[in-house]
Amino acid sequence: MSVLLQLIDAQKSYGDQQLLDDANVTLYEDTKVGFIGRNGAGKSTLLRVLLGEEELDSGEVVRSPNLRVGYLRQHDPFQPGESALDFLMRDSGQPDWKCGEVASEFELKGQYLTGEVKGLSGGWQTRVKLAALLLHDPNLLMLDEPTNFLDLRTQILLEHFLRGFPAACLIVSHDREFLTATCEQTLDLNRGKLTMYSGKIGAYLQQVEEEKVRAERTNAAVMAKQKQLQRFIDKNRARATTASQARSKQKQLDRLSLEEIEVDLPTANIRAPIVEPRQGPSLICMDLSIGYADHVVAAGIDLEVEHQQRAAIVGDNGQGKTTLLRTLVNSLKPAAGKVKWGYGCEIGVYAQHVYSSLPQDQTVLEYLEYNARPGTTTQDCLACAGSLLFRGAHTKKPIRVLSGGERARLCMAGLLLGTYNILILDEPGNHLDVETVESLAEALLIYKGTVLFTSHDRHFVRRVATNIIEVRDGRVRNYSGDYDAYLYYVNREIEEGERERASGKKMSTPPAAKIAKAEKVAAGKDQHQMRKQLRNLEKSIAKLDEQKKELTAQMNTSDAKKAMELHNQLKSVTAELEETEARWCELQEELGEW
């Protein structure tokens, strides 16, 4: 396996911050590496160094003469009035047929290919940039946070592309699920040092945690031994008969040393508002239509959300998720129908337009004191600020000098100091680092209020959501399955499109027509019985899934006969689970739920 790129003894500083401290790494052909590290650790700086856009203070970058780098940039490379096809031809110098062929791998066709590229959403523009990279035939792809602002379908499409990409990749991302799906090795930048691990991110993080626990246990044993030796030395060194023993013990003590354990970097500690739990519906939408003066985004919406539910609103970019949230909180008037909140509902909103319009001249502390519930002390506000990493002089900063991430954290702190029993969160993970998002998930799990949220972070949605609301093709509905079932459906739909494209067949019926056909079929059947059967299947799937987990956990046995019995049971349960899931999918389609 040949070497594409090598970093040797790299040193790089900005002011008093050491980003690279004798850092070394080697990238080989055909290897996909996930690149992780805290915000501000220097990941993007290292990419610029590898690309030759920045110089090292000392050290060396060795590049193979055969290296061809494709770099996914965050900036906009498009010209006014240019179509995606025009851009691909200009950027690559390839003919239109070749550009169209590569674009189809990212479902770029019709108006998405021939319409103005600047009019596309960020996710579709990212697809265009990826198609452009592929046309240059790179043997090393460098992607810096490629999933930022991508909807679920585009994320999965990108995963499929990367898994099949026959060359090396270096991918910077906070999205652990994305890295798990695409990368077989993990590169970590921590306090200036680079660590390459020949395994996926989950195994690496587990190893890091296990090594820390082992070091702590070792240090505890060493400290106990040090105390024991010191007691013996103190007691016996003054006696002539035991002085030599004391000197021997002193030599033993001098040889003992503690392992160095890195102090954890500051991490946000989010605490959910304390509210009285309620029962019954918190939100009812009746024949609701949402949209704008010139067009309706979705119509005929009948929704009910119970108190204490955490509803994830899912769907592709541009389908109307944010429009729905804005209508629910009355920042956008309904085009028709009604939105009814339960009695005593206090609604707190976290959205980009909120934290981009904070009062510029207030300080962090003044903002929190203004937004806190009555009776909140200054000390309580300072404690909340500290939990979100605003400490000391940072609490006196005016909002106008805060970064996007700091404003997002401040807006979150203001919500948490209130008495809101309803939280509306539009992409809460944007501008928050992975540790803060993890802390938010923990807080929401113990929150006794109701949450409606959008997020493209699959790990976050899976942890937090109790139910799924899908916005698609002008419809909004409660999705009857869990989030994993929804992911399975999206994956299957993408795989079907890829198979049809690979075989040269015409693409399958578009979603709107498929739904209409399904509704027509379902109209002639007993939907009540079908939905009852669907619920029974969901219970069976949950039971079989639990059995599968239990059998898998028992497989770690040294008894060969027992292991074979468990293997056969696991095989049988897996087959039954797959059959049950397939029937569940069929029923969903018949009911027009997909």
N, C-alpha and C positions, 0 to 999 in steps of 0.2 A: 504494500500500500504506500503510494508516494506522498510526500509532504507537499502541501499547497502553500502553507503560510506558517511562519514561526516567529514568536516574540521571545527575545532573549534578554534577561537581566534589565527589564524596562523600569525606568524611573520617570515619573511625571507628577508635577505639583502645580496647584493653583494657590498662590498665597501661602498660607500655613497648612493647607490641606494636601496630604500626600495621597494622590489617587492611585498611583502605581509604585510599588516599593519592591524592587528586584523581582518583578513579575515575569513569569515564563509560561508559555503555552505553545502547543503544536497542533495545527489543524491538518487532518489528512483528507484525501479524496474519498468521496462516497460516505462521509460520516456526518450525521446530523446532530448538532450540539445545541442544547438549550442554555442560554446565558442568563444568569440570575444575579441579583444583588439588590441591596436597599436603594431607595431613591437617593441620588447624589453620590453614590459609590464611585461612579466614573465609567459606567458601561458605555454610554454614547461617546464619551471621550476616547475610550479604547477603540471603538469602531472607526472613529475618524483617524486615529493613529494607524490602524491596519489599512485603511484606504489611502493613506498618504496625505490626508488633508491637514494633519497636525504633526508636529515634530515631538519626539521624546526629549526629555532633559538629558537622559543618557540611556544606553542600551541599543538594541538593534532589532529591526524588522526584516526578516529574510523572506522574499517572495519567490515562488517557483516561476521559471520563465514561461511555463504553460498556464499560469494562473489567469483566469477570466472571471472577474468579480461582477456580480449583479447586486446592486444595492437599492433596497426599497426606501426611498426618501420620503420624508413627511411633507416637503414643500410641494407646491403646485407647479408642474412642468408644462401646463397646457397653455396654448395661445388662444386669444379671443376668437370666438366663432368656429373653433376647430372641433371636428367630430372625433370620436374615439378612433375610428378607422384612419382618419387623416393623421392623428397623432402617432399611431402605431407605425404608419408608413414613413412619416418624417423621422421618427426616433430610430427606427431600425434599418431603413433603406430597403425593406422587403416589399414585394409586390402585394397588391390588395388581397389576392386569393390566399397567400400565405398568412397575412395578418388576420384575415377572417377565420382561417382554420385554427390558429392559436387562440384567438378571442373566444371561439366557441367553447373552449375548455373551461372558460369562466362564465359561461352562459351569456356572453355579450353578443346580442343579435338584435335585429330590428332597430328601433329607435335608440336603444342603448348603444348600438354600434355606429349608427349614422347621424344621430342627433348631436347637439352641442354637448361636448364632454363636461364643460363647466356647469351645465345644468343638472348633472347627475349628483346623487348623494355621495357622501364621503366613502361609503362602502363600495359603491359601484366604481368610483374613481380609483379606489385601491385595486379593484379587479383589472382595470385598464393598465395601471402601473405594473401589475404582476405579469400581464400578457406581454408588455413591452420588455420586461426583464427576460422572459423566456425566448423572445425573438433574437436576443443577443447571444444565445447559447452559452450561458455562464457555467463554470464548473464549481463555483462557490457563490451561494446566495447569502447575503447579509440582510437580515430583516430586523428593523428597530421598532419594537412594539407594533407588530403588524395587525393585531386584533383591535387596536384602539378604534372605537366608534363603529366597528363592524357588527352587523346584526348576526343572529345565530346562523342563518342559512349560509351567509358569506364566510363565517368562521369555519363551518364544517366543510364547505367547498374548498377553502384554502388548506384545511387539514388533508383532504383527499389528494389535492395537488402535490403537497409537500411529501406525503408518504410515497407517492409514485415518482417523485423527481429523482432522476438517476445521477445525482451529483451531491456535493457537500452543502451543508447549510449551517449558518451561525445565527441563531434566533434569540433576540433580546425580548423577554416578555415577563409580565407579572402573572400571566394566566397559566396557572399550573396544569389545568386540564388540557389546554392547548399544547403545552410543552410535552406532557405525557403522551399525547396522541401522535406527536410528530418527531420527537427527538429520542435517540437511544443513549446519548451521553449528556452530562451536565457540567457546565463551567460556572464556577462561583467566584465573584469578585467581592472580597471582604477585607476591609482595612488595608487596601493596597496589594493584597496577595491574591493570586489566581490559583484555584484548585480545580483540577479536571477529574471527574468521576466517571468511570465507564459503566454507567447505569442511568436509569430514569430519575427524574427529579424527586419523586416520592421516596424511593429507596435512599437517595442521597440525603434528604432532609432527615429521614429516620436515623441514618447512620450518624449524622452530626449530633442529633439529640442523644443517641445512645452513647457516643463518645464523651459528651459532656457529663452525662449521668455517671459513667464509669470513672471519669476523672474526679468528679466530686466525691465518689465513694472511696477512691484511692487516697485522695487528700485527707478525707476524714480518718482513714486508718493510719496514715502517716502522722497526722497531728496527734492521734491517741498514743502512738508509739513514741513520738517526741516528748510528750508530757510524762510518759512512764520513765523514759531514760533520764529526763531532767530531774525528776523526783529522786531517782537513785543517785545521780551525780551530786545533787545538793545535800543528800543525807550522808554520803560516804566519802566525799573527796577530802574532808578534814581529818579523817581517821587514818592513822598510819597503816593499819592492817587492811584497809579496803581502798586506799588511795589508788593503787594500780588498777583495780577493777573500775574505779570511777573514771580513770583516764581512758581505759578501753571503751567504756560506755560513751565517753565524750567523742571518741573517734567514730563510733557508730552513729551518734547523733549528727555529727558534721556531715556524714555521707547521705543522710536523709534529706530529701528535698521535695517540695510540693510541685505538682504539675500546674503549669500556667493555664488558667481558665479565663477566656475573654469575657469581660463584663458585657451583658446584653445592652444593645443600643436602646435609647428611649423609644418606647412604643405607646401608642395611644391606648387609653383604657376607657372605652365608652360605657356610660351607665344609662340605661333606659329610664324615661320618665316613670314615676310611680303613680299609677292610676287605679281606680276601682274597676275590677272586671265586670263586664256587662254581658247580658244574654240577648238573643234575638237578632233581627236584622239591623245592621248599622247603615246599609246603603241599599236603596231600591231604585232601579232605572226602569221606566215604563215607556215602551215604544219610542225610545230616544233616538234622535238623529243628531249626528255631530258633524261639524265642518265649518265652512266659511261662506261668505256672501256669494262667491262665484261657483262653489261646488260643495256637494255633500260627501264626506269621507266615509261614513258608515251610517246605516239606518236600521230601524226595527230592532233596537237594542233592548232586550229585557234581561236585566241582571239583578242578582241579589247577593250581597256579601254579608256574612254573619259577623257579629262582634267577636273579637279575638282571632279572626282568620288573618292570614298573611297571604294576600293574593298577588301573584306575579302576573303582570300583564305582558304577554309575549307576542311576537310577530316581527316580520321583516321591517327594515327601515322604510319610512314613507307610507306605512299602512294605517297609521293614525293612533299609535299608542300615546304619544304626548298630547295629541288633540283630545283624546278621551280624558286624560288626567286633567287637562285645563278646563274641560267642560264640567267635570265632576266638582272642581273647586270654584266654579263660577268665574274664572278669569276669561272664559269664552262662553257665550250664550248658546244654549241648545238650538239647533236648527228646527227641532220639533220634539215633542214628548216632554217627560219630566225626570228630574233627578231629585230624590228625596232622601235626606239624611235622617237618622234616628234622633230621638229627643236627647238633648244633652251632649251631642257630639261636638268636641272641640278639635278643629282640624289644623294640623301643622304641615307646612309644605316645604319640601327641599327640592329645588329645581335650579337649572342653570340660570334662568332669568332672575331667580331670587338672589343667589349669591354673587351675581354680576351687578346687582343694583343695590348693594349694601350702602349705608350712609358713609360717605368717603371721609368725613372729618371726625367721626367718632373713633375712640380708641377701642382696642379689643375688650378691655374691662368695661368701658362705658356701654358698649353694645350689649354685653351679656347682662349687665345690671338692668338695662332698659327692657330686655326681653324676658327676664326671669320672672317666675311666679311671685305674687306678693309674699313678703315675709322672708325672701331669700337674702341671706347676708352676703356682704362683700367677700367673706372668707369662702362661702359656698361657691360663689362665682369664680374665685381664684382657683379653687380645687377643681372645678369643672374645666376651666381653661388649662390647668396643668395636666389634666387627664388627656387633653387633646394637644399636648406639647406646646402650649403657650405658657412659658414660665419666665419669672423675673421680669426683665426689661421688655420682653415680648408682649406682655399684657398692656403696655403703654404705647404700643405701636399704633399709629393711625391706620384705618382700614385701607386708605389709598395706596399704601406702600406694600401691602400684603400680596403674596403670589396667589395664583389660582388655587393651588392646593391648600394654602393657609386660609383663604376665604371660604373654601368648601368646608374645612374643619370648623371654622368659626360659626358658619351657618348651622352646622350640625350641633355644635355646643349650645347655640341659642334655642334650638328645638328641644334639646334634652333638659334644659332648665325650665321649660314651660310645663303646662298641665295638659298637654294634648293627649286625647285618647284615640285620635285618628292620625296616622302619619302617612302622608303622600310623598313618596320618594321617587324622583325621576332620575334614573342612572346615578345612584348614590356613590358608585365606585369610581366614577370619573374624577380625576384629580386627587384621589386618595390612594396612598400606597397600599400594598397587599396586606400589611400588618394592621393598618387602620380599618380596612374592609373586613378583615377577620374579626376584629374587635366589635365592629358594628353588627355583624351576624350574631355574635354571642349575645349582644345586648337585645337584639330583636327577638331572640329565642325565649327570653325570660320576660319580655314586655307583655303586659296584660291588655293592651289596647289592640286596635285593628290597624293593619298595614296594607296599603296598596302601593306596589312599586314596579318599576321597570328596571331591567338590568340585562346586559349582554354577558355577564360573568356567570358561567354555568355552575361553577362550584358554589357561588353565593346563592343563586336561585335554588339549587338542590338543597342546600342547608336550611334556607329560610322559609321557602314557600310551603303553605299548606294546601293551596289550590291554584289552578292555572286558568287565566282568562286570555283567550286568543283573539287577536285583531287581525283579520285577513279578508281580502277581497270584499270589502264593504260590509262585513259582518263582525259582530263582537259576541262571543259566547263563552260560557263556562265550559272548559275542557274537562271531560269526565275522567281522564286518566291522570297519573302523576307526571312529574317533570321528566323522569326517565322514559316514560312511554311517549311523551311528546318528542323528546330527542330521537327516539327510535324511529318515529314516523318521519321526521325531517331527514334523517340519514337515509332512510329507505327511499324517499322521494328523490333525493339527489342521486343515489346509486342507480335508480331506474333510469333517470335522465342520462347518466354516464353510459349505461349499457346500451341504451337506444342510440346514443350519439356514436358509440364505438362500432355498432353494427350497421350504421348508416341509415337506420329507420327514421321515419318521421317522428317527431317528438310527440309524447302522449297528450291527451286532452288537457287543455289549460285548466287551472284550478277552478275558475268560476263555472266553466261548462261541466266539469266533473262533479261539482257540488250540486248543480241543477239536476244533473242526471241522477245522482244519488237520492236527492229529495223526491224525484218522481218515482223511483223504485220503492223508496220507503213509504210513500203515501199509500201504496196498496197493501201494506203489511200492518200487522198489529205492533205498533211502535211501543206500546206499554209492555208487552211481553218481551220484546227485543231489549228494551232498556233494563228490564228485570234480569234477563239472561246476562246482559253486560255487567251488571253489578255483581252477580254470582261469579262470573269469570274473574272479575277484579279481586274478589276475595280468594278465589282459588290460586290466582297468580301470586298474591301476597303470601299465602300459606306455602306454596311450592318453593317460592324464593327463600323463605325462612328455612325450609327443610334443606335446600341446597347449601345455604350458608353453614348450617349445623354440620352437615356431612363433610363439607370442605374443611371445616375446623378440626374434625376428627381424623382427617387423613394422615396427620403427622404421627404415625404409630410405627413401632418397630416390629409389630406382629404381622408377618406377611399374609397370613390367612385372613386376618381381620381387615388388612388394607385392601385385599382383593374384594371382599364382601362390600366394603364401603365404596370402592370404585364402581362396582356393579349397581349399587343403590343410587349413587350419584349420577351415573349414566342414565338410569331409568327416570329419575326425577327431572333431569335436564331435558330429556326428550319430551316428557309430559308437559313441562313448563313451556317449551317452544311451541308445542301443539296448541296449548291453551292460549298463548300470546297471539298465535296466528289466527285463531278463531275470534279472539277479541278484536284484532285488526279488521277482520272481515265484517264484523258487526258494526264497527265504527264507520266503515265505508258505506254500508247499507243504510245507516241512519243519516248519512250526510255529515257526520261529525268530522270527517277528514276531507 
